[in-house]
């Protein structure tokens, strides 16, 4: 399962020692698991041009943007004559484990996000 976490949210978590991102991994306070992350954006608004690439309201990694010919600039993405406003952040890859007798990593992350943040 993939989750999008905004840069602002991660900065708030880091400031309160709840989580941190480094070395391409998300570390949650008190959790032994490192979740893989990739830089990404949530495309929030079409600023100019047509949405031919169908990026509006989607989350895309930097690699996915490059693959379709789009360029990420600060808080925007540009593809030809089209520009979008975006929220920067990361896509976090959380494994979809089968249920076991111990809580799955996905359950631990969900519990942490819901109850401790």
C-alpha positions as CSV (number, residue, x, y, z in Angstrom):
1,X,0.0,0.0,0.0
2,X,1.3,3.5,-0.8
3,X,0.5,6.6,1.3
4,X,1.3,10.2,0.6
5,X,2.8,12.3,3.4
6,X,3.2,16.0,2.9
7,X,6.5,17.7,3.6
8,X,4.8,20.0,6.0
9,X,3.4,17.0,8.0
10,X,6.7,15.3,8.1
11,X,8.4,18.5,9.3
12,X,5.8,18.8,12.1
13,X,6.5,15.2,13.1
14,X,10.2,15.7,13.0
15,X,10.0,18.8,15.2
16,X,8.0,16.9,17.8
17,X,10.3,13.8,17.5
18,X,7.5,11.6,16.3
19,X,9.1,10.6,12.9
20,X,11.9,11.4,10.5
21,X,12.8,10.8,6.9
22,X,16.4,10.1,5.9
23,X,18.3,7.7,3.8
24,X,15.1,7.1,1.7
25,X,13.3,5.8,4.7
26,X,10.6,6.9,7.1
27,X,11.4,6.1,10.8
28,X,8.6,6.4,13.3
29,X,9.4,7.0,17.0
30,X,9.4,3.8,18.9
31,X,9.0,1.6,15.9
32,X,11.8,-0.7,14.7
33,X,10.6,-0.6,11.0
34,X,11.9,1.7,8.3
35,X,9.4,2.3,5.5
36,X,10.8,3.1,2.0
37,X,9.9,6.6,0.7
38,X,10.2,8.3,-2.6
39,X,10.0,12.1,-3.2
40,X,6.6,12.9,-4.7
41,X,3.9,15.6,-5.2
42,X,0.2,15.8,-4.8
43,X,-1.1,17.8,-7.8
44,X,-3.8,20.1,-6.3
45,X,-4.6,22.7,-8.9
46,X,-4.4,23.3,-12.6
47,X,-2.8,26.8,-13.1
48,X,-2.7,27.0,-16.8
49,X,-3.1,25.0,-20.0
50,X,-5.0,21.7,-20.5
51,X,-4.7,18.7,-18.2
52,X,-3.7,16.4,-21.0
53,X,-1.5,14.3,-18.8
54,X,-4.4,13.8,-16.3
55,X,-2.2,14.8,-13.3
56,X,-4.8,16.9,-11.5
57,X,-5.7,15.4,-8.0
58,X,-3.1,12.6,-8.4
59,X,0.0,11.8,-6.5
60,X,3.1,11.3,-8.6
61,X,6.7,10.5,-7.8
62,X,9.5,12.5,-9.3
63,X,10.3,9.5,-11.5
64,X,6.7,9.2,-12.8
65,X,6.7,13.0,-13.6
66,X,10.0,12.7,-15.6
67,X,8.6,9.7,-17.4
68,X,5.7,11.8,-18.8
69,X,7.9,14.8,-19.6
70,X,6.9,16.9,-16.6
71,X,9.3,18.9,-14.6
72,X,9.0,19.6,-10.9
73,X,9.8,23.2,-9.8
74,X,9.5,24.2,-6.1
75,X,5.7,24.1,-5.5
76,X,4.7,23.5,-9.1
77,X,4.9,21.0,-12.0
78,X,5.3,22.1,-15.6
79,X,4.7,20.1,-18.7
80,X,4.9,22.0,-21.9
81,X,2.3,24.8,-21.7
82,X,0.6,23.3,-18.7
83,X,1.4,24.3,-15.1
84,X,0.1,22.8,-11.8
85,X,0.3,23.7,-8.2
86,X,1.5,20.9,-6.0
87,X,2.1,19.9,-2.4
88,X,5.5,18.4,-2.0
89,X,6.1,15.3,0.1
90,X,6.9,11.6,-0.1
91,X,5.2,8.4,-1.1
92,X,5.6,5.8,1.7
93,X,5.6,2.2,0.7
94,X,3.9,0.1,3.4
95,X,3.8,-3.6,2.9
96,X,0.4,-5.4,2.5
97,X,1.2,-8.3,4.7
98,X,-1.2,-11.2,5.3
99,X,-2.7,-11.3,8.8
100,X,-0.5,-13.0,11.3
101,X,-0.5,-13.6,15.1
102,X,1.7,-10.4,15.5
103,X,0.4,-7.0,14.2
104,X,1.4,-6.4,10.6
105,X,3.6,-3.4,9.8
106,X,0.7,-1.8,8.1
107,X,-1.4,-2.1,11.3
108,X,1.4,-0.6,13.4
109,X,1.8,2.3,11.0
110,X,-2.0,2.9,10.9
111,X,-2.2,2.7,14.7
112,X,0.7,5.2,15.1
113,X,-0.8,7.6,12.6
114,X,-4.2,7.5,14.1
115,X,-3.5,7.5,17.8
116,X,-0.1,9.0,18.4
117,X,0.1,11.9,16.0
